[in-house]
Amino acid sequence: MCIKYRWVALDAENQALEQSKLTATQYEPEVLSNGDTLRQLLARSRYALYKKTSDWTSTQQERVRLLFTRYPDLQTAYELS
């Protein structure tokens, strides 16, 4: 599921870049509260999803909180595993 969301985020970012080129404007991706873009959030949270919650670092906790807020079905899948 995470891979699917990552590809969707990549496609959306590529479309936004193309649109900004056509309109001659500067593209600025959405930056989340931890400093990651959505694409970075999906890529960097990968290893945290393989760990138990008790083994997460503080950075991973913040990253996973943002991920689960945006994608609640990933939280459901994580809790089932």
N, C-alpha and C positions, 0 to 999 in steps of 0.2 A: 504494500500500500504506500509506503514511504517513497519508493522508487517512482510510482505512478504520480504522486503529488510533486515530486521533484521535476519530472518531465513536464508536467503542466506549468509549473513555475518557470522553467526554462523557456518554454514556448511563449508564455505571456511576456516574459522579459524581452525575448527576441522581437516579438511583435511591437512592444513599446519602443524598442530601439529603432526599428524600421520606421515607425510613425514619427519619432522625433527627428529622424533624418529627413523625412518628407516635409515636415513643417519647419525645419531648420531651428529646432529648439534643443536645449540641453536636456538629456534624459537623467533624471534623478530617481533611483530606485527607493522604495520605501525602506527606511531603516528602523528596525525594531529597538526596543528599550535597551537591549544588551549590545547593540552596535552591529548586529548581523542584519543582512538583507534576508528576504524570505528564502532565496536560493541557498544562501549560506546556512541558514537555520536548518533546512532540510538535510543538507550534506553533513553538517557538524554534529547533529543530534543522533546520527547513526549508531555510534558506539555506545552512547548512553542507553539506547533501547535494548542493547544486549546485556546490560548489567542489571543487578537488583537495585531497587531504590535506595537501599542502605549504603550501597557502594558508590553512589553518585557524588561527584565533587560539587562545590557550590556553583561553579559555572555550568555544569551539566544540569543541576537542579533548575536554574533560571532558564536555560535553553529548553528543557523538557516542559517546563511550565508554559512557556510561550508556544511551544509546539502543540501541546494538548489543548490549549485555549483556542488555537486556530483550527486544529483538526481533532475534534473529540472522538472520532472513530478510531484514530490511532491510539488514543488512551484506552479505549475499550479493548482493542486488540492486544495492547501491552498487558493490561490487567488479566486477560484470559490466558496469556502465556505465562 
